């Protein structure tokens, strides 16, 4: 857990102060529809301001939040500010927000989401939640409970990191997901590995049967994009599609 934040005498107080002072900035990475060529959804990302007003990448501060059990507070901050953007008419019609395994266990989080949606009049279906596949498998009951609550609020659900390990399709039906996001470890190998192409093809076939969208992440070049089109993947995300940028500059 190496971070400049760990050098503080009281990291918990530092993190709480950062949340109160809004020392974070939202970024967004648009996700392209390969059929239509437009950007129907984007992933909301968060950066933290360092002392010199530079921005810390997630790898610098998320482990600290996780270590002190404070990821639910950060996730609430992101939801609040994303709801503001969506309620005021954001340029992309839908945004995804990552939720941590700790947040899945936070019984009060759905009520917080409901209040934010109501306050900013977020359109139905405009807010989606990304749950990492590892958290789904490790906390299935919590994930199901959260997904049901999210669906009840008119929000979508996406499983992130899909296919990182052996593929399990059973959570897709149980959570009633709208999208699966195929892990970059699969996507990066598409042009060189028949195994990767076979795995992705199987994911696409099941997703089509369940009417679930498939997002390929970490798309960095045209050759990979062409492979995705051949395999009938519906959406693509990555530096070769659109780099993350401050959300207000989208």
N, C-alpha and C positions, 0 to 999 in steps of 0.2 A: 504494500500500500504506500508506494513512494509518491508523494505529492507535496507541493509547497504548503498545502493546508495542514499537513501533519506536523509542521513545525510550530503551529500555534499552541499556546499553553492550554487553551480550551477549544478544541476543534468543534465541539457541539455548539458552543456559544457563537463561534465564527460562522457556522453554517446557518444557524437560526437568524443571525444578524443579516447574512446575505439574502435570505428569503424575505425578510421584512423590508430590506432596502432595495429589493428587486435588482440585485447584482447579477442578473442573468440576461441572456439575449436569445430570442428565438431565431432559429434558422429553419429553412425549409428545403427539401429536395423533391422536386416534382417527379412524378411517376408517369411514364408515357403509356398510352394505349397503343398497342402495335397494330390494331385493326384500323382505328380512326386517326392515329397520328397526333392526337391532342393529349392534354394533361388533365385527366379527370380527378386526380387525387395527388396529394403530396404528403411526405412524411415530415412532421414537426420534430425538430431537433433542438437541443438546448446547449448553450455555451455559458461558462461562468467567467465573470470579469475578475482578472487578477489585480494586484495592487497597482500596477502601472497602466491599468485600464486595457491591457491586452486581454484576449479571450482564451480561457483554458479549454482544451478539448475534453470531451466526456471521459476519456481514459484517465484524466488527471483528478477529477472530482467525484465521479460516480462511485468509485470504490470506497471513498471516504464516507459518502452518504450511506452506502450499503453497510459499511463496518459499524456505523453508529445507529443503524436501524432507522434512518431518516429518509429513505427513498419515497415513502408515501407522502411526506411533506413536499418533496420536490415534484412529484407527479401531480399533486394538487396545484402547485404553482403553474405548471405547464398547462394543465386543463383549463385553469382560470383564464390564462392569457390566450390560449387557442380559441376558447369559447368567445372571447371578445372579438377576435379576428373574424371568425365565422359569422357571428351575429351582425357584424357591421358590413358584411358582404365582401368576403375575401375573393381574390382573383381565381383561385382554384375552388371548385365546389365542395371538395371533401378534403379533410386532413386526418392523418393518423397520429395517434399519441402512444408512445411506448409506456407500458405499465410493468412495474417490477414484480417479482415474486412476493416481496413484502407487501406490496399494494394489493395483490390478490387476497391477502389475508386481513386486510383492513376493512372491517365490517362497515365503517362509516363512509368509505370512499364513494360508493354509488349515490348516497344521499348528497354528497358534495357535488358530484357530477350533475345530478338532477337540478340542484340549485343554480349551478352555473349555466346550464342549458336554459332554464326558465328565465334567469336574469337577463341574458343576452339574446334570448329568442333564437337559439341556434336551430336552423332548419333540420327536420328529421332526416337522418341518414348522413348528415354532413360530418359528423364526428365518428371516427373509428378508433378502436383500441388494438394495439399490437401486443400480443403476448408471445414471449419466446417459447419455442417448443420444449426446451428443457424445463421451464417453469410449469408448462402444462402437464408434462409427464411426472414431474416431482410433486405437484400440488393439484392433481386432477379435480378433486372435489372443490377446492377453492376456485379453480379456473372455471368450472361449470357454474358455480354459484355467481361468479363475477360476470360471465358471459350472459347468463340469463338476466341478470340485473341490467346489463348494458343493452341487451335486446329490448327489454321492457321500456327503456328510455328512448328507444328509437336510434340507438347507436349501432355501428357495425363492429365486427370482430375479425381480426386477422391473426393468423399464427405465423410468427417470424422464425427464421432459422430452420425452416422445414427441409428435411432430407440431410441434415448435418450428420445424423447417424442412420441406422437402419430405419426405413420409412414405416411409420405406423399411421394408418388412415382412420382408425377408430375415433380419435378425438375430433375429427372433422365433423362427423355427424352429431356427436354429443354436444359440442360447443356451437353448432349451427353457424360455422364461420362463413364470412363473405369472401375472404381471400386467404390463400397461403402464399407466403413469400419464401421462395426456394433459396436455400443458403448459398452464399458465395463460393463455398468449397465445391459445390456441384457446378455452378454456373461457369466458374473460371476454367473448368476442365472440358467444357463442351466440345471444343474444337479438336482436342487431342485424345479424348477418352470415350470409347464406346460404352463403357460402364456408366459414365455420367449421362450420356445421351439416353441410354436405356432407362436409367432411374428417372430422369426428367420426363421422358415419354410416358412412363407409368403414372407419374404424378398428374400429368395433364389429362390422361384418360379418365382417372378417377375423379378429378376436379370437374371435368366436363359432365360426367354422369351425375354429380352432386350439384351442378350449377354453381361452382365456386370459381372465382377468378384466380389466376396464377400470376404472381409477380416474380420475375427473376431479378435478384439484386446483384450488385457488383458487376454490372455490365460496363465494360471499359473500351470495347472496340467494335468495329463494324462487322467483323467476322462472327463474333459471338452473337451480335444482334441478328445476323442472317440465320444462324442456327436456331435461334429462338423462334423466328418467324416460320422456319421449316417445321418445327415441332409444335406449332400452333399455341405457343405461350401467349397469354392475353396482354400482359403488361411487363414493362422493363424499367429498371431503376439502376442508376450508377453514374460514375463520373463520365462515361462515354455517352450518357443520355443528357444529364443536367447535373452540374455540380451544386452542392448545398450553398445557399447564400442567405444573407439576412432576410427574414420573412417579409419585411416591408419593401424589399427591392424586387420581389418576384413580379 
